[in-house]
Amino acid sequence: MLMSLFRFLSLPLRAPLLLVLFGVAIFLGHHWSIESEHLIALQKVPPSLFWTVEVLQSLVIVLICTMPDLLLRQLSMLMASSRVLSLIATLLLVIMVGLYLLSLSLLSDVLILASATLLARLDLTRIKVVPPPQVMAFWLAAVVLVGIWLGQDLPNPLASAVAVVAT
């Protein structure tokens, strides 16, 4: 029991890319908190909607990067059932991804988070920590969400500069 607790607590030291994933999540949380201030002020976007979209986007990225074999197996089984379903699924996927990438200029955030998640997963595989995909997705999502939450609470350096200029 004590040995397994020690192995769990030493995991970030044995797989340092977990710390990188946590740092990326903190950075993105802070970046999104600054961005949310601008969207709320200029475009009247409700903060709850903004944060819901960002958190859902992060969870989807972690799920896709953690469980690609399970997700692709389900999609390929659906597409193998008929040609019509195959065409509809492919068309829907291409349209949704295209619209997402065109309308939201957040591709860099998506790529950064996906890369950090895949690197953390690779580092865990290197040290032979390979839990079931659902468990891995849960823990990596927890790391990302805690990092985003901490990053959101960091002070905005631009807010103090704007307040000084305004006075």
Secondary structure, 3 states (H helix, E strand, C coil): CHHHHHHHHCHHHHCCHHHHHHHHHHHHHHHHHHHHHHHHHHHCCCHHHHHHHHHHHHHHHHHHHHCHHHHHHHHHHHHHHCHHHHHHHHHHHHHHHHHHHHHCCCHHHHHHHHHHHHHHHHHHHHCCCCCCHHHHHHHHHHHHHHHHHHHHCCCCHHHHHHHHHHC
